[in-house]
Amino acid sequence: MSIKTRLAVAIAAAIPTLSNSAFASTSVDEVIVVTPNRMPLSIEQSLSVVHLIERDQIEQMNPKSVVDLLETLPGVSVTRNGGPAQSASVSIRGSSSDHVLLLIDGVRTGSATLGSASFSALSPEMIERIEVVNGPRAALWGSDAIGGVIQIFTRRLTSGQGVVTGEIGSDSYARGSGALGLAHGAGQSSVSLSWEQSDGFDVRRDGEADDDGYERLGVGLVGEQPLSAQWRAFWVGQLSQGDYDYDNSAPYANRADYSNHLWQLGLDYQGSEQYSELKFGQMRDSNRNFRDGVAGKSLYETRRDQVSWQHGFQTGNLDVTGGLDYTKESVAGSYEQDERDIWAAYLAGRYEHERWTAEAALRFDEVESLDNETSYQLSTAYNFTSSWQLALGYATGFKVPTFNDLYWPNLGNPALQAETSENWELTLSYQGDNLSAYISGFDNEVDNLIDWAKTGEKDEFGWDIYKPSNVHRADLQGVELGAEIGFWGLEHQLAYTYLNAEDHQGNELEGRSEHQLDYGVSYRVDQLDLRMDYRYQGKRSEGDTNFDGQTDYLAPYHNLDLSVGYQLHTHWQLRLKLNNLLDEELISNGNYLGPDTQWFVSLSYRNF
C-alpha cells in the first residue's frame, strides 16, 4: 500500500495496461491500480484488498528477490528452498502456491506442467512496481486466481533518465544493473539490464556439504508510441536466464538452468467515455536439470501464446468493461496431449450511488478437453464518511489441472476436474492523510483439490505408484490487518495475518503459519535514509514426519533487516544492507536453510 503518490507516476507505471480519461475524476493524490478490476481505479475506490509496492520502496529495501518484497504484505507468506535464486513458493491467505496467479505486464506466466509460477528468475532491479490482490479474481483473470493475483510491472524511466548500480556482498555476491529512458518522436521506451552472481550458501543441512550458488541475467524493454490523439501502440519484452545449484543425492540432478522470456505488442484507443485495447503476447518458460555438468532427462518447458481484446465505457456513475481472452498452452515432453486452447469471455461493472458502491463480474472459460468453467464475483460497499468504508464480497474461483496431472505418461488422470473455490470476505478500511488501515476477515472453501496418492501398486523397482484424483477439500479462514502510519518524520508499515487452514479431515495444512507479523519503519533526513524490517513467522505444520501419529512443526523465528542509504552527491548514493541481524535459523520448509547474517554495499549513479 501507499498513502499518497502522484497520479502521473502511478499511471505511467501501469502502462501498457489501460489508463484512460474515462476515470479523470481521480485526484492527484490518489494511487491508481489496474489489477483488481482490469480497469484503472484508485486504491480508495477498490472494494478488494489490494497492496502496492513501488520503486522507491524497492530501492530503499534493496531486496535480493521478489519474494523478499511480497512477504512483507498482509496475507502473503513465502516458503523458500534456499537462497534468492533457488525455488520459492508464494501463498496468499493460506492458498496453495499454484492458486496464485502471476502476471508480468498483463502477460500470464508460470509453468503449465508444474502449475506454479517462478518468482526466483526475476531480479527486483527489473521492477517498477507490484500490485497484489488478496482473494479470488477468477471472474476477471480466469484460472489460478483462487488465492489472489500478483502483477509485476517492468521498470520504466522517462526520456533521458539513466541509472547505474554496482554492488558486492556476503557469499561473494556481485551485481551490476542499469536502466535508461529513450525518446523516439512523441513516444518513449525504457531499457533495463541486471546481472548478478553469488557463491551462495549450503541450502540443506541433510544434503551435499557445499555452497549452492547462482547466476542470473535479466533484460527488460517497455515503451509506447502515440499514433494520434486517441490511438497508441505499446510493447513489452523481458528475458530472464541463469542457473543455480541445489542439494540432491547422487545420481539425481543438483543444478538447474533456466531461460524465460515474454513479449507483448498492443494497440489501444482512448476516448472521452470509452476505450478499447488489443494485445498479442507470448511467454516461454524453460528449465533443465543437471548432475555435475551432465544434462538430465528432466526438461520442463511451457509456451503460452495469448491474445486479449478489452473494451470499456463510462456513463454517469456506471463503469463497464468486458473482453475476450485466448490462450494456447503447449509443453515439451512425452505427454499424451501436449497442447490445449482456452477461450474466455468476461464482463464486469461498477456502479456508485451516493454512499453505496456495487461491483459485479462474470467470466466463462472454455478449456479444451475439460469441463467449461463459469466464475463470478459480487461486492458492495458503504462509505460511512469520506474516510471510512465497509465492504462485503463473494467470489468463486477455479484452477484447471496441469499437464502433469492430466497426461503424465502412465500416471496422469485425464478424468480430473478443475479445483474450485468459494470465498466470502468482509473488510473495514480507513483512508486518511497520515493513516491508511484496514482489517479483513475471509472464508475461502476450496473443493476438488487434486492429490497424488498411492494406488497400492509397485513399479519395476518396488517403489509405490502414485496417481492424481480430486479428493481433497481445504477450508481457509482468517483475519488480516494492514496499516501505514506517518508521524514525526517516520513512516510505519504494519502487517498481521491470523490463519486457520485445515483439510477436509480437520488437519492443519502443511506449511501454513497461524500467526505472521511484519513491521517496517523508515526515516529520511537530509542525505540520509534508513529502513528497518522485522518479521515474526509462527510455527508451521510439517505433517507427521516422525510417523508417530503426532503433527510436527517447524520452529517459529524472528528476522530483522536494516538498510541505510546516504546521498554522497546529487547523483551518487551509497547504501548498506544487513540481512538477518539476529542471525536466526530462517527455516520455512523442512530441512532447507536460510542465510546467516549477510551484508551488502552498493553504489548508484543517477542523472535525475
N, C-alpha and C positions, 0 to 999 in steps of 0.2 A: 504494500500500500504506500501511498504518498499523500501528505496533507495538501500540499499545493505545488503545482507545476504549471508552467506556461503552456497554454493550449497549443501554440505553434510547435513547440518541441514534441508534445505528445502525438500530434497528428503526423508530423514528419516522420517520427519513428514508426508509425503504424503503416506507412506506405510499404508494400503495394496493396494493402488492404483498404477497403472503402473509407474515404474521408470526404464527405460531400457537404455542400452548402445547405442541404435539407435539415441539417442539425445546427444551424447558425445561432440557435438560442443559448448555446453553452457560453459561459463566461470565460475570461482569460485565466482565471484561477482554477478552473476545473480540469481534472485529469481524464483524458479520453482513453477508453479501452474498446476493443473490437471483438474480442473472443467470446464473451458471454452470449451475445445476441446476433453475431455475424453482421452487426451494423455498429457504427461509432456512437457510443454513449459515454457520458461521464460516469465515474465510479459512483457518484451520488445517485444517478438515475438507475443504475443497475440493481435489479432485485435479487441477483445471485451474489454469493460471496466470491469476490474477485480480489486478487492481490497483484501488485505491480512492483517489479524490481527494475530500476532504471540505471543508466550508465554511470552516473556519479556515485551511486551506492556500490556498483560493481567495482569501480576503481578504488574506492575507499576500503572495501573489504579485501581486495586483492585475492580472490579465491583461486584455487588450483583446479577446480572442476565445477561443472554446472550444479551438481548436487550439493556443493558447499553453500550455494545460494538458496536452493529450494528448501533445504531442511530448516531454514530459519523461519519459515512461514507456518501459520496455524494450520493444523490438519494434515501437514505433509511430513512424512517420515521416510528415512533412507536406510537401505541395507547395503553395506559395502562388502565387496570381495577383495579388499586390498586398498591400494592407493588410488590416485586421481585417474589413472588410465585403465585400471582393472575394472571389471564389470560392476555395476551398481544398479539397484532397483529402487524405484520411487513409488510410494503408496500415498494415496490421498484418502483420508478418512477411513483407513483400515482396509481399503480395497487391495486386490492383488495388483502386482506391478503391470500385468497385461490388461488391466482395466483402467489404465491412464493413457489418454491419447496425447501424443506428442506431435505438434505441428511446428514447422520451421517456415516462417513467412507464408503461412496458409497451406503449405505442402505437407500431406500426411507422411510420416516417417515410421520406421520400425520394421522388424523382420516379420514376414508372413509365414515363416516356418516355426520360429520360436514364439512369436506372438507379442513380444515386448520391444520397446524402443531402447536404443543405446544412448545413454546420457554421457558416456565417457569419451566419445570420439570428438566432441565439440569443445574447443577452447573458449573460456569466458572472454578472451580478447576479441572474439568474433561477434560478440553480442551487444546489441544496442539496448534492448530491454526484454523483459519476460513478463507475460501475463499468465496468471494461474487462476483457473476457475475451480472452486471446490463444489463437488456434486455433479450428478449426471447432466450431460449435454448431448445425448444421442439424438434428440429431436432436431438438432441443428447440424451436428457433425457426424452422426452415424455410429458405426461400430467402435468399440473400445472405450467410449466415453462414459463408463459406468461410475468410476470414482471421481473423475474430473478431466480437465483439459489443460495442457501446458502449451503455450505458444511462444516460440523464441523468434525475435526479430533480428535480422542481420545488422551489424553496425553500419551507421551511415554518418557522413560528415558533409557539411556544406562546401561549396566550391572554394578551393584554395586552402582549406584547413588540412593540417597534417600532424601526425603524432608518431613518435618512435620510442620504444621502450626496450631496455635491456635489464635482465635480472639474473641473479645467482642465488643459491641457497643450499640447504641441507641435502645430503644424499647426492652430491654432485649435480644438483639441479641447475639448468641453464635455460633461459628463454630469450628470444628476440621477437618483437612484434612491431607492426606499424600499420597505419591507416592513412588514406589520402582521399580528399574530396576533389572531384574533377568537374569542369563545366564543358558542355557541348551545346552551343547555342543557348536556347532558353531552358535546356534540360541540364541534369547533373547526375553524376554517378559517384559511388564510393567504392574503393578497393581496400581490402584489409588482408593482412598476412600475419600468421603466427607460427612460430616453430619453438618446440621445447623438448627437452630430454632430461632424464634422471636415471641414476643407477638404482633408485628405489630402495625398498627395504624388504625383509622376509615377510611375506603376506600370510603365511600359515605356520603355526607353531608345531604342527604334526606333519609338515611336508618337507620338501627339499630344503636343506640348510643353506640357502643362498639368497642374495638380494634379487628382487623382481623389478626390473627397471622398465622403462618405456621411452618411446619417442613418438611425437605426433606433429603433423603439419596441417595447417588449415589455410584456405584461401577463400575469400568471400567477395562478391560483387553484387551491388544493388543500385538501381537507378531508375530514372524516369525521363520522358521526353514529351512535353506538351505538343500536341498536334494542332490544336486550335484552342479557343477559349473554353471549350467544353470537352474536348477529346484529349486523351493522354495514353501513351504507351509506357509500360514499365517492365522491369526484368529483375530477376534474382538468380544468382548462381553461387553454389558452395561446393567445395571439395575438402574432405577430411580424410587423411590417411595416416597410418602409423603402425606400430607394433608394440606389444607388451608381453612380459613374462608372467607366468603364474605357476603355482606348485602342483605337481601331479606325479604319481609314481610311474616308473618305467613299466611297460613301454608306451604309456599314454602321453599325449601331447602336453607340453608345458610352455608353449609360446604361440602367440596368435598375431597375425597381421590383418589389417582391415583397410578397405578403401570404399568410402561412401561419397556419393555426390548427389546433388539435386539441382534442378534448374526450373525456372518458371518464366513464361512470357505472357503478358496480358495487355488488354486494351479496355479502357473504361470511359464512360460518358457521365458527366456530372452536370445535371440541370438544376434549376432552381427548386424543383419539387420532386424530382425523380433522378435515379441513377441506374446505370447498367454496367456490368463488368463481365468480361470473358477471359478465362485463364487456361493456359496449357502448361503442363509441368510433368516432370519425371523425377523419381527418386530411385537410387540404386544403393543397395547395402550388401557388401561382400565381406566375408570373414573366413579365413583359412587358418587351421591349426597345424602346429609343427611339433616335432620332438628332436631337440638337439640339431636344428637346422634341416631336418628331413621332413618334407611335407607329408602330412597325414591324409587320411581319406575324408576327413570332415570339412567340407566346404559348404558354407551357408550363404546363399545369395538370393536376394529379393530384388525384383524390378517392379516398380509401381508407376504406371502411366496414368495421368489424371487430367481430366477436363472438367471445368466448372463454369457455369453461367449463373449469374445472380442479377436480379432486378428488384428495385425497391422504390417506394414513393412515400410522400408525406402529404396528408390532407388534414388540416386542423390539428387536433390532438392525437391523430392516429398515424402511426408509422407501420408500414408493412414491407416485408422483404420475403423473397422466395427465390427458388432456383433449382437447377438440375446439376447433379454430380455424377460423373462417370469415372470409374477406376478399373484398370486392368492389372491384376496381380499375377506375376509369374515367378517361379522359383527354379533353382537348379537342383538336380538330384534325380534319383530313380523312383519318382513318385508315379502312382497310377494315373493321377491327374496333376499337372504342373502349372496350370493357369486357371484363372476364373475372372469373370466380368461382374462388376457390381454397378447397378444403375440405381439412382436415388433421386427423389423429388421432395422438396421441403417448402413449408410456408410458415411464416412467423409474423406476429403482430404485437403491437404495443399501444395501449390507449391510456391517456391521462385525463382525469376529470376532477377538478378541484383538488381535494386531498388524496384521492384514490388513484392508483395505477394498477393496470392489469396487463399481463403478458401471456401469450399462448404460442405454441409451436407444434407442428405436426410434420413427421417425416416418414416416407415409405422407401424401404430398401429392398431391391430385388437382387439376391445373391445367387449366382449360378450354382446349380446342384444342391442348393439348400433352400429351406423354407424362407418365404418373404418375411420381413420384419417391419412392423409399424411402431413408431415411437412418438410420444407426445409429452408435453410439459405444460403446466398451468401454474401461474404465480399471481399473487395480488399483494398490494402493499397499501398501508395507510400512513400518511405523514401527519403526526400529531402537531409538529411545528416545522419550521424550515430546517431544523437540525435532527429531529427525532423521527425514525421510521420503523414500522413493524411490518415484516414481510413473511408470507406463508407460501410455500411452494410444494408441488408434487411433480415428479418426473419419472419416466421409465427409461430404461437403457438396455443395451444388449452388446454381446461380443460374439462374432462368428468364430467357429473353430479354426485353428491353424491348419496349414497343410500337413504338419506332423501329426496332429490329432486325427485328421481325416484319412491321409493317404500314405503314412509311413509304411514302407514295404513290410508286408506280412503282419503288421501290428496295428495300423490305423483302422479307424471305425467310420466308414462313410455314412453311417446312420445317425451320427451325432447331430444334436440340435444346438442352436445358439444359446449361450448363457444369457440370462435376463435379470433385470432388477427393477425394483420399485422403491422410490425414495421420497420421504417426507422431510421437510425442514422448516424451522421457524427461526427468524433472525430479527433481533432488535439492534439497530445501529444508530450511531450519533456522529454527526459531522459538524465540527466547529472550526474556529480559526486556528486554535492551538491544540486541539484534541480531535482525534479520529478513532472511533472504537466500535466494536460490535461483539455480540455474543450470539452464537447459533447452535441450536440443537438439531440433530439429524437422526434419521432411522432409515437405513438402506438394507433391504432384503434382497439377496442375490440368489437366484434359483438356477437349477440345471448346471451347476458347476461341474466342469469336466475333471475327472480324476483318473489317473493311470493306476490301476490296481492289479494285484496278482490274479492270474487266471487259473492257477493250480497246475499249469503245465510247466515243463522244463525245456530249455533249449539243448543243443548238442553238447554244451559244456557243463550242463547241470544247473545253469542259472535259472531263477524264476522268470517267467514271461509275464510282462505287464501289457495291458491294453486299456484304452480310454473308454469311459462311458459317462453319461450325465446322471450323477447320483447324489451330488452334494448340494447343500444349501448353507449360506452364511448370513448371519444377522449382524449388522454393523450399526451400533448405536453410540452416540457420544455428544459431547459439547465442546465447542472450540471458542476461544476468546482471542481477539486481536486488538491491539491498541497502539497508537502513535501519539506521543505527547511531546510538546515543545515548550520548555520554560528555562529561564536562566542561561540561555545560550546552549542548552543541552537538548538533543533530540533522542527520545526514548522509544524503543520498539519492543513490544511485549507480545508473545505468542504462547498460548497454553492450549493443550488438547487433552481431553479425557475421552478414552475409547473403551468400549466394551464390545469385543469382536469374538463371536462364537460360531462354531459349525452347527450342523443340524442335530448333533448329539449333545450339545451344550458344552463342548470342549473349547478351550481357548484356541484361537487361530495362532499358528506359529508366526514368530517374527513381529508381533504387534506389541506395543507398549500401552499399558493402561494410562500412564501419565507421561507427558512430554512438555517441557518448558524451555522457551528460548527468550533471552533478553539481550537486546543490543542498545548501546548508548554511544552517541558520537558528539564531538565538540570541535568547533572551529574558532580559532582566534588568530588574527594577523596571518602569518605564513604557516601556521601550524594547524594540523587537523589530527584528531585521534578517534579511534573507534575500538570498542571492546564488545565481544560477543560471547555470551555464556549459554551453555546448553545443559539441561538435565534430561537424560534419557532413562526412563524407567526400565524395569526388568522386562525381558521378552521371553515368551514361551518358546522352547525348543521341541516340545512334544516329549515323549517318553524315550529319551536317548539311552537310558540305562536299562530299559526293558524290565523295570521293577513295578510297573503299574502306577508310577507317580510322574507328574509333569515336572520337567526340568526347565530351568530358566537361565538366561544369560544375565550376568550381574548388571545392575544399573551403573551409570557412570556420569561424571561431570566433565565438561570440557570448557576451556577458556582460551580465546584467541584475542590477540591485540594487534592493531595496525596503526602505525604512526607515519604521517606524511609531513614533509617540510618543503616549502616553496623556496628553493635556493635563489631563484631569479624569476622574472616574469614568465619565462618559457621553460624553466627547468624545475623538476620536482624529484626529491629523494624520498623513498618510502621503505620502512622496515616493517616486516610482518612476522609475528611469532604465533605459531600454532601449538595447541595442546600445552599451554603453560603449566598446567597441573601435572603433566607427564603421567596421565592415567592410561590404562589399557582401554582403548576405544574399540571394543568388540561389539559389532552389531549382527554378526552372522557366524554361528558355530565357532570354528577354530581360526577364522580369518582375523588377522591382527590389523590394528590401525597404527599410525605412525607414533613414534616418541615425539618429544618436543622438537619442533623444527623452526628454523629461521630463514628468512628470505630478504634480500636487499635489491631494490630496483631503482633505476634512474630513468626518468622520462623527459622527453623534449616535445613540446607542442607549440605551434605558432599562433594559437588563439586563446 
